[in-house]
Amino acid sequence: MAISLYILVGLYAVLLGMAGMKQLKEVGFQIQTFLFVVVSVGILIIILIPNKGWMFILLIVAFALLHILAIVEGKRTKGRLTYSHHIIRFIFHCIIVLLVYKFIK
């Protein structure tokens, strides 16, 4: 289960990074988009940390930063928040964090 979890989190981080890179190419440099890429690379680094406690805490921080960035990006691009998107993202992040807590040793 731990290997599957590492793959899931790594894939999520890679997809986030790819989306950020695509947006950087389309609209040019914007700090929010650049921070999405930085946080996604940070998540890839975090899953390599051998200490479960630090990994757990840093994933929570990274996911909180992703939420903040998504809120800012939504307000900037659409002028409003899409609550269903943020709720689904929050639930997904909670599941990942709980799985890390339970299965990563």
Secondary structure, DSSP 8 states (H G I E B T S, - for coil): -HHHHHHHHHHHHHHHHHHHHHHHHHH---HHHHHHHHHHHHHHHHTT-S-HHHHHHHHHHHHHHHHHHHHHHHHHHHSS--HHHHHHHHHHHHHHHHHHHHH--
